């Protein structure tokens, strides 16, 4: 079996958890984005970038954008992790927003992460509280799935990580 490399950028741990699970499932090597260099990446023919979703952006995607020219001809996939449940419309928007130009043909996969306000940075916690306050003024019947998830997590610590989210990416990478 061909060896691959999983590069992850994790802020609160869910993405790292998925990256490690994917490494177990595939036998691929796994490295933190902060330690990944082009020299380390080039020997691999299969590369997976795992990154959290923050404000509609995928953490670590700048690495692929920077080196996509040198990585041509490789099998590349992106696995992103967010706090919201999977929603087809939101997923399409995320893909359109992030995988543009040379990245447009890269497959994108999604896994649900976790929510723990106590572990968040002051800035992230403040932004989340502001968002929840703004959402609380809306009619819950008009909530999109991500809004409903955001409001259902108020005052709670939630961990929605689940290995089953990795099944489609594993099948893409190495088959059944």
DARA-V159910 format. One record per residue. N is the residue number from 0. PHI is phi in radians with two decimals (NA if undefined). OMEGA is omega in degrees with one decimal (none if undefined). D_FIRST is the distance of its C-alpha to the first C-alpha in whole Angstrom. Layout:
# DARA-V159910
n=N phi=PHI omega=OMEGA d_first=D_FIRST
n=N phi=PHI omega=OMEGA d_first=D_FIRST
This chain:
# DARA-V159910
n=0 phi=NA omega=179.1 d_first=0
n=1 phi=-1.21 omega=179.6 d_first=4
n=2 phi=-1.43 omega=177.4 d_first=6
n=3 phi=-2.23 omega=-179.5 d_first=9
n=4 phi=-2.23 omega=174.5 d_first=13
n=5 phi=-1.86 omega=177.3 d_first=15
n=6 phi=-1.92 omega=-177.8 d_first=19
n=7 phi=-2.21 omega=171.9 d_first=22
n=8 phi=-2.27 omega=-173.4 d_first=25
n=9 phi=-2.18 omega=-179.6 d_first=27
n=10 phi=-1.63 omega=-175.3 d_first=31
n=11 phi=-2.11 omega=171.6 d_first=32
n=12 phi=1.97 omega=-178.2 d_first=29
n=13 phi=-1.15 omega=-179.7 d_first=27
n=14 phi=-1.13 omega=177.3 d_first=25
n=15 phi=-1.08 omega=178.4 d_first=23
n=16 phi=-1.06 omega=178.5 d_first=23
n=17 phi=-1.10 omega=-179.9 d_first=21
n=18 phi=-1.06 omega=178.8 d_first=19
n=19 phi=-1.17 omega=176.1 d_first=18
n=20 phi=-1.08 omega=179.9 d_first=18
n=21 phi=-1.13 omega=176.6 d_first=15
n=22 phi=-1.08 omega=177.6 d_first=14
n=23 phi=-1.10 omega=-177.1 d_first=14
n=24 phi=-1.22 omega=-172.9 d_first=13
n=25 phi=-1.88 omega=-173.1 d_first=9
n=26 phi=1.40 omega=180.0 d_first=9
n=27 phi=-1.31 omega=172.6 d_first=10
n=28 phi=-1.31 omega=-175.0 d_first=13
n=29 phi=-2.39 omega=-176.8 d_first=16
n=30 phi=-2.53 omega=175.1 d_first=19
n=31 phi=-1.19 omega=-179.8 d_first=23
n=32 phi=-0.93 omega=-179.1 d_first=24
n=33 phi=-1.09 omega=-179.4 d_first=27
n=34 phi=-1.75 omega=-176.9 d_first=25
n=35 phi=-1.35 omega=174.5 d_first=22
n=36 phi=-2.21 omega=177.7 d_first=23
n=37 phi=-1.07 omega=179.6 d_first=22
n=38 phi=-1.05 omega=178.4 d_first=22
n=39 phi=-1.23 omega=-173.6 d_first=19
n=40 phi=-1.33 omega=-172.2 d_first=18
n=41 phi=-0.94 omega=-179.2 d_first=18
n=42 phi=-1.18 omega=-176.7 d_first=15
n=43 phi=-1.58 omega=177.7 d_first=12
n=44 phi=-1.64 omega=177.5 d_first=11
n=45 phi=-2.21 omega=-176.7 d_first=11
n=46 phi=-2.35 omega=175.6 d_first=14
n=47 phi=-2.11 omega=173.4 d_first=16
n=48 phi=-1.76 omega=175.8 d_first=20
n=49 phi=-1.97 omega=-179.0 d_first=21
n=50 phi=-2.60 omega=176.3 d_first=25
n=51 phi=-1.27 omega=177.1 d_first=28
n=52 phi=-1.71 omega=178.6 d_first=31
n=53 phi=-2.34 omega=178.7 d_first=34
n=54 phi=0.89 omega=177.4 d_first=37
n=55 phi=1.25 omega=176.8 d_first=35
n=56 phi=-1.87 omega=178.6 d_first=32
n=57 phi=-1.84 omega=-179.1 d_first=29
n=58 phi=-1.04 omega=177.1 d_first=29
n=59 phi=1.53 omega=-177.7 d_first=26
n=60 phi=-1.11 omega=178.9 d_first=26
n=61 phi=-1.04 omega=177.9 d_first=28
n=62 phi=-1.09 omega=178.4 d_first=26
n=63 phi=-1.13 omega=179.9 d_first=24
n=64 phi=-1.02 omega=-177.3 d_first=27
n=65 phi=-1.18 omega=-171.4 d_first=28
n=66 phi=-1.96 omega=-174.5 d_first=25
n=67 phi=-1.01 omega=178.7 d_first=24
n=68 phi=-1.08 omega=179.9 d_first=25
n=69 phi=-1.37 omega=-176.9 d_first=23
n=70 phi=-1.78 omega=179.5 d_first=20
n=71 phi=-0.98 omega=178.9 d_first=20
n=72 phi=1.53 omega=178.9 d_first=18
n=73 phi=-1.69 omega=173.7 d_first=15
n=74 phi=-1.45 omega=-176.1 d_first=14
n=75 phi=-2.19 omega=175.4 d_first=16
n=76 phi=-2.46 omega=176.0 d_first=17
n=77 phi=-2.15 omega=174.5 d_first=20
n=78 phi=-2.05 omega=-178.8 d_first=21
n=79 phi=-1.93 omega=-174.7 d_first=25
n=80 phi=-2.22 omega=179.4 d_first=27
n=81 phi=-2.40 omega=-178.6 d_first=30
n=82 phi=-1.42 omega=-177.2 d_first=33
n=83 phi=-1.44 omega=172.6 d_first=34
n=84 phi=-1.20 omega=-179.8 d_first=33
n=85 phi=-1.09 omega=176.3 d_first=31
n=86 phi=-2.43 omega=-173.9 d_first=33
n=87 phi=-1.00 omega=-178.9 d_first=32
n=88 phi=-1.09 omega=179.7 d_first=35
n=89 phi=-1.10 omega=179.4 d_first=34
n=90 phi=-1.12 omega=177.5 d_first=31
n=91 phi=-1.06 omega=178.7 d_first=32
n=92 phi=-1.12 omega=178.1 d_first=34
n=93 phi=-1.07 omega=179.1 d_first=32
n=94 phi=-1.10 omega=-179.5 d_first=29
n=95 phi=-1.08 omega=-178.1 d_first=32
n=96 phi=-1.22 omega=-171.9 d_first=33
n=97 phi=-1.78 omega=-174.5 d_first=30
n=98 phi=-1.80 omega=-177.7 d_first=28
n=99 phi=-1.89 omega=173.7 d_first=30
n=100 phi=0.89 omega=-175.6 d_first=31
n=101 phi=-1.17 omega=-178.7 d_first=27
n=102 phi=-1.67 omega=-170.1 d_first=26
n=103 phi=-1.09 omega=-178.5 d_first=27
n=104 phi=-1.65 omega=179.8 d_first=24
n=105 phi=-1.35 omega=178.5 d_first=21
n=106 phi=-1.18 omega=179.2 d_first=21
n=107 phi=-2.03 omega=178.5 d_first=23
n=108 phi=-2.19 omega=-174.7 d_first=22
n=109 phi=-2.34 omega=172.2 d_first=25
n=110 phi=-2.37 omega=179.7 d_first=25
n=111 phi=-1.45 omega=-175.9 d_first=28
n=112 phi=-1.71 omega=-175.1 d_first=29
n=113 phi=-2.45 omega=-179.7 d_first=32
n=114 phi=-2.50 omega=178.4 d_first=36
n=115 phi=-2.58 omega=-177.2 d_first=38
n=116 phi=-1.03 omega=-178.2 d_first=41
n=117 phi=-1.14 omega=-179.3 d_first=42
n=118 phi=-1.61 omega=-178.0 d_first=39
n=119 phi=-1.29 omega=173.1 d_first=39
n=120 phi=-1.15 omega=179.1 d_first=41
n=121 phi=-0.98 omega=-178.8 d_first=44
n=122 phi=-1.08 omega=-179.4 d_first=44
n=123 phi=-1.12 omega=179.5 d_first=41
n=124 phi=-1.09 omega=179.2 d_first=43
n=125 phi=-1.11 omega=178.5 d_first=46
n=126 phi=-1.08 omega=179.5 d_first=44
n=127 phi=-1.14 omega=178.3 d_first=43
n=128 phi=-1.13 omega=177.5 d_first=47
n=129 phi=-1.11 omega=178.9 d_first=48
n=130 phi=-1.12 omega=180.0 d_first=46
n=131 phi=-1.10 omega=178.3 d_first=47
n=132 phi=-1.12 omega=179.1 d_first=50
n=133 phi=-1.13 omega=-179.7 d_first=50
n=134 phi=-1.16 omega=-178.5 d_first=48
n=135 phi=-1.11 omega=179.7 d_first=51
n=136 phi=-1.50 omega=-180.0 d_first=54
n=137 phi=-1.59 omega=174.4 d_first=52
n=138 phi=-1.27 omega=-179.9 d_first=52
n=139 phi=-0.97 omega=179.0 d_first=49
n=140 phi=-1.18 omega=-179.5 d_first=50
n=141 phi=-1.72 omega=-177.7 d_first=48
n=142 phi=-1.11 omega=167.3 d_first=45
n=143 phi=-1.40 omega=-177.2 d_first=42
n=144 phi=-0.94 omega=-179.0 d_first=39
n=145 phi=-1.17 omega=178.4 d_first=38
n=146 phi=-1.17 omega=178.8 d_first=42
n=147 phi=-1.06 omega=179.0 d_first=42
n=148 phi=-1.11 omega=179.7 d_first=39
n=149 phi=-1.06 omega=-177.8 d_first=41
n=150 phi=-1.30 omega=180.0 d_first=44
n=151 phi=-1.26 omega=-178.6 d_first=43
n=152 phi=-1.62 omega=-178.7 d_first=41
n=153 phi=-0.99 omega=177.3 d_first=45
n=154 phi=1.28 omega=-177.2 d_first=46
n=155 phi=-2.13 omega=167.4 d_first=42
n=156 phi=-1.93 omega=-175.0 d_first=39
n=157 phi=-2.26 omega=174.1 d_first=36
n=158 phi=-2.25 omega=-178.1 d_first=33
n=159 phi=-1.78 omega=-178.5 d_first=31
n=160 phi=-1.05 omega=-175.9 d_first=27
n=161 phi=-2.76 omega=-178.6 d_first=25
n=162 phi=-1.04 omega=-178.3 d_first=22
n=163 phi=-1.12 omega=175.6 d_first=22
n=164 phi=-1.11 omega=-178.0 d_first=22
n=165 phi=-1.51 omega=-177.9 d_first=19
n=166 phi=-0.98 omega=-179.3 d_first=18
n=167 phi=-1.09 omega=-179.4 d_first=18
n=168 phi=-1.24 omega=176.6 d_first=16
n=169 phi=-1.09 omega=179.2 d_first=13
n=170 phi=-1.09 omega=177.2 d_first=14
n=171 phi=-1.12 omega=-174.7 d_first=14
n=172 phi=-1.31 omega=-172.4 d_first=11
n=173 phi=-2.35 omega=-178.6 d_first=8
n=174 phi=1.47 omega=-177.6 d_first=11
n=175 phi=-1.22 omega=none d_first=13
